[in-house]
Amino acid sequence: MKIDIVSIAKKEKSIYDPLYKDLMKMISRFAKIEDIELFPKDVAKSHTISPEASKQAYTKVLEPYLGSDYSITLHPDGKLIDSFDFSKLLNDRMSVKFFIGGAYGFEDAFLKKSDTVISLGNITMSHKIAKAVLLEQIYRGFSILSNHPYHK
């Protein structure tokens, strides 16, 4: 299985990098995983214009990554699911792409092109924390699917 996490994010060192690395190593027992961070000049410029311009810029950057893979977009208004339902999103798939938007979220048009839109909870969290939570849930999901004791 192949999993991509595609996000609007600056490629910069973070205190979370060791955690990401550890979680990705744990996930690699179940699937090949890639972290794709995108923050081209168009996105940076759009942040100085308006939230709407920013959302349009995110769509322009992320849309090429939509395709035949099963696409799951993280959005505050998405469906709240538990870890068991999350594991079902991974079950029997060859390739899954997770999308994390920028500071202003997503255009409705992008959300409609996604196969599933989920929320990680009702609290607001930074994108770096959201990625850590997502990685942990991916590992937990595979643990549930394989009856691994990690979930317990």
N, C-alpha and C positions, 0 to 999 in steps of 0.2 A: 504494500500500500504506500501511497505517496501523499504527504500532507504539506501544504504550503500555508504559511501565515503571511498575508500581504497587508502591509500597513502604511499609512501616511505617517512617517516618522523620520526625523533626522538621524543619520548614522553617526552616533556619538557614543563615547564610553559612558557606561552607567553603572551604578552600584548594583543593579539587578543582573548584569551580564553573567556573573558566576551562577546565579540561580537559573537563568535561561539555559546556560550551557549544561548544567546538571539535569534539568528536566528534559532537554532535548536528547541527552545521552540515554536517559531512562526510556523515552519514547522510541528511540532508535531500535530497541529490541522488537518493536511491533511494526514500525513503519519508517520509511525515509522521510525526514522532515527538513523543511527549508524555511528560513526566516527572511522575508523580502521586505526591506524598508525603503520607501520611496519618498523623496522630498525635493522634487525638481524646482527650478527657479520660478516656474509658473505658479506653483502652489505657494511659495514664499511671497510672491508678488500679490497673489489673490488675497492673502491675509490682510494686506493694507487697504483693500478695496471694500469688501463687505463679506458677511457670512454667506450670502447667496453666491457670490463670485468664488468663494472658497469651496463650497460644495460642488460647484460646476467644475472647478479645477481638480478636485478629488475624483470625480466621475471620469474625467478625461484621462487621468493617470491610471485609475484602477480598472476601467472597463476592458482594456485589452487582456486582462488576466481572467476575465469571465470566459468560460468556454464550455467544453464538454465535461469538465470536472464538476463535482457536486459543490455548490457554493453556499457558504454559511456566512452571513454578515452579522457582526455584533452591533447592536443598536439599542439605546435605552428603551425604546418603545417596542422592542422585539418580544417574543414569547419567553416567559420565564419557565425554565425547565430544571428538573433535578438531574443528578448525576446519572441515573439510570436512563432517562430520556436522552441525555447527552450521548451516552454510549451507543444508543440506537442510531444516532446520526452517523456514527463511524462504521457501524456494522455492515459487512458485505459491500463495501465501496472500494473501488480501485484507487480513486484519487479524490481528495477533498481540499478545497481552498477556503480558508477563513479570511475574512476581511475586517480590518480595524480601520475606521475612518480617521479623519483629522479632527481638530478641535471643534469644528462646526457640524460634525456628523455627516450624513449622506443626503443626497437628493432622493426624493421619492422614486424617481425613475430607476436609480441604481438599486434601491431596495426591491423593487418589483422584478428586476432581472435576477435577483438572488433566489436560489432554491429554498432557502430557509433564512429567517431573520430571528435571532435570539438575543436575549439580554442576559448579562451576567449578574444582574441584580438591580434593586431600586436605588442603590447608593451610587454616587458619582465617584469615579476613580480615575486616576491618571492613565494614559495609554500604556505606560510602562508597567503599572500594576495590573491593568487589564490583560496585558500579554502574559504576565506571570500566572494569573488566574487561569487564563485559557490553556496555557501549557500544562498546568497541573490537572485541569479537567480532561485534557486529551489523554494524559497518562492514566488518570483514574478511569476514564472510559474504556481504555484498552484493558486495564486491570479487571474491570467488571466483565468484559466480554470473554476474557480468558480465565475467569475464576481465580485470579491472582489474589493473594491475601491483602495486598496494599489497601484495597477499598475498605476493609473492615476496620 
